[in-house]
Amino acid sequence: MASDHGEQVPDLKHVEWQFTPEAAGSVLLVAFEGWSDAGDAASTAVRYLAEQWSAKPFATIDPEIFYDFSVARPLVRFDSQLQREIVWPGNEFAIAHPAGSSNAFTTLVGVEPQLRWRTFTDQVIGVARTIGADFVLTFGALLAEVPHNRPSSVFATSNDDEVARAYGLLPSRYEGPTGITGVLHTACQHAGLRSAALWTAVPTYVPAAPSPKAALALVRRAADLLEFSVLTTELEIAATSYEHQVDEIVADDDETSDYVARIVQRFDLGSADPFANNEDSLVDEVERFLRDQPE
């Protein structure tokens, strides 16, 4: 199968189409819930952009062969007619044409699969080819020793040296365990698609709390990188509320309060934003996080 641009498109037998957009989606933004989504920051960021742009869903990936449902369990819920339904782990593509941008943007938000990663990434690449996307940007978040009451830092990297030079990104030199986004970037490279990754950090002492502050940092970095504008008021309000709530949690525990004070001190001694001036520090955190994942 070939796309409108003549490239060979992988067999898309696992993609369920609502409609096929015109081949105009030049940028694909991707986030997966799971190990690379600390504080739900990555998935929140991409979902937020889709909502702000009123992105229109057009395709999903059938979950049947990609998930161990004893691990990624489906949910039971009642629909608007009070009928029970099963909600399976989903991966949804949506397309938007933001006002003031010459690009169309496609979003993909899903759940990291447990099985058949090569086939899964073939489906993603195939959809990207079909809609004419030529750039893939993934979003990720990890737990690290960063303070909740200082700016959330973001670094951008690419395993494509040409992309790294063109966008002023860090070249990816990481070796070790990886997740579905790492596999996707390699698949992009083999398919001739440019790609890059954004990473941010969420405090280790609030691992379960959603972090709109980290999501906001990812959205702002993506907007700067891809030169689009988006209203971030809702995320800004949520980020301020998050910071106040964590302040209260930290203040209630002397041990946590002392721990956070030490992290803040190290952060402030480095600079107002040490990762902005020494991104190798956050790169080291990412690599340590990846290597510590259970096999």
Buried (B, 14 or more C-beta within 10 A) or exposed (E): EEBBEEBEBBEBEBBEEEEEBEBBBBBBBBBBBBBBBBBBBBBBBBBBBBEBBEBBEBBBBBBEEBBEEEEBEBEEEEEEEEEEEEEBBBBBBBBBBBEEBEBBBBBBBBBBBBBBBEBBBBBBBBBBBBBBBBBBBBBBBBBBBBBBBBBBBBBBBBBBEEBBEEBEBBEBEBEEBBBBBBBBBBBBBEBEBBBBBBBBBBBBBBEEBBBBBBBBBBBBBBBEBBEBEBEBEEBBEBBEEBBEEBBEBBEEEEEBBEBBEEBBEEBEEBEEEBBBEEBEBBBEBBBEBBEEEEE
